[in-house]
């Protein structure tokens, strides 16, 4: 509680134009980052356990889930981009001490985001059957891949509620509640998956044989377990936003949920480049999945598990990026440009340091990380080689992640969109297509490492230019 009061006091200094020392800026950065990092860490643990559960079903089932992972990420990213267009406005309004106007934006965001999510869910359900074929999957894994993705898409509106509520709370500086609820979601996900993936069976507990009930749904159980956990947390998240948030709860005043053109236009200006770049980047990842798919189930499983293991590194980067978006949004809303630049560099350098340390851990324990998720020796060996080449790029990957969070906080999304698209489509995709022919999956991951270094370097150069500060949304 004392830490929360200290954080709120420092955020108040930003809004009131009071000076903050470097030590106070560091304290605020980590006070906002730590809950998000812990939530991301729990999500990574959840992914490891999920992967280990699916891994017990065999390489084919692991491949069917891994095949659809990038497309699922595409849909989640588009939802997040749409919500971000409203969340950035809320951060700016709170920084300018216009709380009532911020709540009006929250109301409109809930309505607009729900409508958008229903449209997106419909698209996903239409394409879920032909999608594995488009990705070049082997015939024997296509049916399970379709079932997994179709189940996921049925729950998209609930995922949207979670995204919009958590992004609004973070924009107000409340990282704790979204993080605690996301940690709870990870726990529920593991429990639901354990009950839904495997059939009823006998297990040994404290020397006693007991019957553990199970639905035996396999791959569909994995999707249904994750979706059910998301449903529960989305309802809790939206409840807290509407009735409990100190600044944004909608019971403080009356207003309309009907979207207005003015707010929607600002939202589109911010979110459209974000959404387009996410679609294009995920499309590039899907193309890369299509490049990997003909290599067989071993390569697909190693690629999927490797991506899960790599998230150990970048979980901290995304946590700090969330903090950066809030700090930059509120600092610019309060018209404090010098403080904005200071927060930008503090968050970026902190993230590069932490992800660099985590990369060393990933390099040293690559075999153990892969072995936890898969009992197949060929998958473990190939995935560990890929992780070790990727480890070298993590500090610059951190720069790309957090610089992007900085630019989003400023409402400056067009140029980052261009950077990401050039980096992904020309550098990564081009190198992957060339290197896969002689080096297989290892060549694809080497291309990824080169691209991340390129992207991070470009982002650091653009951050130094200060041009991003001239494009604040009024």
KAFEN-V338109 format. One record per helix or strand of 2 or more residues. SS is the DSSP state (h for helix, s for strand). FROM is the first residue (numbers start at 1). TO is the last residue. If there is no record, write none. Layout:
# KAFEN-V338109
ss=[SS | SS]
from=[FROM | FROM]
to=[TO | TO]
This chain:
# KAFEN-V338109
ss=[h | h | h | h | h | h | h | s | s | h | h | h | h | h | h | h | h | h | h]
from=[2 | 22 | 59 | 99 | 139 | 156 | 176 | 199 | 208 | 219 | 250 | 261 | 297 | 337 | 366 | 377 | 394 | 414 | 467]
to=[15 | 55 | 95 | 134 | 154 | 171 | 197 | 205 | 215 | 243 | 252 | 293 | 333 | 364 | 373 | 391 | 409 | 465 | 470]
